Structures are given as C-alpha cells and as structure tokens.
Amino acid sequence: VQLQASGGGLVQAGGSLRLSCRVSGIVFRINTMDWYRQAPGKERESVAGITSGGSTNYADFVEGRFTISRDNARNTVALQMNSLTPEDTAVYYCSTIWGGMRYWGKGTQVTVSS
C-alpha cells in the first residue's frame, strides 16, 4: 500500500491550497480515505474523511473552509483548503485502513504565513 501526497507549500493567511494523494495497492473505490495533520509539538489530528459512498466528515476546526473529495478513476483523494490561517500550519497526511492496518503517506508540509 502506497500513499503519495502532494500540493503543500507556503501561502499567506487567507490563501488556498489543494492537496492531492495518489493511492496504490488497495481497492481504492471501496475504502474510506482520511486526511490528518500534525503541527509542531502537537499530536496528529484528524482533518477530514470521505467514505466509499462519498459521505464526508470534518473536524470542528475546519468550519466550512476545507473540502475533501475523491476520484475513484484516478485513485486519488484531494483536500481543498481555503481561508487558511497560521494555525493550519502542519504536515498533512493522507491515510487509509486496509487489511486491519492504518497506512500513512509521507506527508506534505503546509505553511501559512501571517
């Protein structure tokens, strides 16, 4: 199982970024996909998730700013992030559970400057 995230970078507060994660080694269309993040000195936390049927859930701190989506034809999951604040600075990870194990990508750095 491999998860490869991309799309992070440096953005000013109020800006937007779109993260993408390409997944291989699983039957992507049947799996729930998740985005997590970990800020310096903090524990990793859930950001958003999307089920095989397209149902989504978001952490409270997202407050309508982020949108998770999936493309089953391309085995990718995306996270559109708008109205970013410095508090969103973190390494963002895509993740999924397969065969009873949770798998993580390497993460992509998002830095929001004030």
C-alpha positions in Angstrom: 0.0 0.0 0.0 1.4 3.4 -1.0 0.0 6.8 -0.4 1.8 9.8 -2.0 0.6 13.3 -1.0 1.5 16.5 -2.8 0.4 20.0 -3.1 1.7 21.6 0.1 3.6 24.8 0.2 3.9 28.3 1.6 0.8 30.5 1.4 -0.3 33.8 3.1 -3.1 33.9 5.5 -6.4 33.9 3.7 -5.0 31.9 0.8 -5.8 28.5 -0.6 -4.0 25.2 -1.3 -5.2 22.0 -2.8 -3.6 18.8 -1.5 -3.8 15.6 -3.5 -3.0 12.0 -2.6 -2.5 9.2 -5.0 -3.1 5.7 -3.6 -2.0 2.3 -4.8 -2.1 -1.2 -3.5 -5.7 -1.2 -2.4 -9.2 -1.4 -4.0 -9.5 2.3 -3.7 -13.1 2.7 -4.6 -14.3 0.7 -1.6 -12.1 2.4 1.0 -12.7 5.3 3.3 -9.9 7.9 2.9 -8.7 10.4 5.5 -6.6 13.4 5.9 -4.7 14.1 9.1 -2.3 16.8 10.2 0.4 17.3 12.7 1.6 20.7 13.8 5.0 21.1 15.6 4.8 20.0 19.2 1.3 18.7 18.8 -0.4 15.3 18.3 -1.6 14.2 14.9 -5.2 15.0 14.4 -8.0 14.1 12.0 -8.9 16.8 9.5 -11.5 15.2 7.2 -12.6 11.8 5.9 -14.6 10.5 2.9 -16.3 7.1 2.6 -16.6 4.9 -0.4 -20.1 6.3 -1.0 -18.9 9.9 -0.8 -20.1 10.8 2.7 -17.8 13.3 4.3 -16.9 14.4 7.8 -14.7 17.2 9.1 -13.0 18.3 12.2 -14.7 21.2 14.0 -11.8 23.5 13.3 -12.4 23.2 9.6 -15.5 25.4 10.0 -16.5 25.0 6.3 -13.1 26.1 4.9 -11.9 22.7 3.6 -13.5 20.2 1.2 -12.4 16.6 0.8 -13.2 14.8 -2.5 -12.2 11.6 -4.3 -11.7 10.5 -7.8 -12.1 6.7 -8.0 -11.0 6.6 -11.6 -7.6 8.1 -10.7 -7.3 6.6 -7.2 -6.8 10.0 -5.7 -8.2 11.9 -2.8 -8.0 15.7 -2.5 -8.3 18.3 0.2 -9.2 21.8 -1.0 -8.2 24.3 1.8 -9.5 27.8 1.7 -9.2 30.8 4.1 -6.1 29.3 5.6 -4.7 30.7 8.9 -1.3 30.3 10.5 -3.0 27.8 12.8 -3.3 25.5 9.8 0.4 25.2 9.5 1.3 21.5 9.8 2.4 18.4 7.9 -0.7 16.9 6.2 -1.0 13.2 5.8 -3.4 11.1 3.8 -4.3 7.8 5.3 -6.5 4.7 5.0 -7.2 1.4 6.7 -6.6 -1.7 4.7 -6.4 -5.3 5.9 -6.9 -4.1 9.5 -3.9 -1.8 9.4 -3.8 2.0 9.0 -1.4 3.2 6.4 0.1 6.7 6.1 1.7 8.7 3.3 4.9 10.6 3.9 3.1 13.9 4.4 3.2 17.3 2.7 4.1 20.5 4.5 1.7 23.3 4.6 2.9 26.6 6.0 0.7 29.6 6.4 2.3 33.0 7.0 0.6 35.8 8.8 
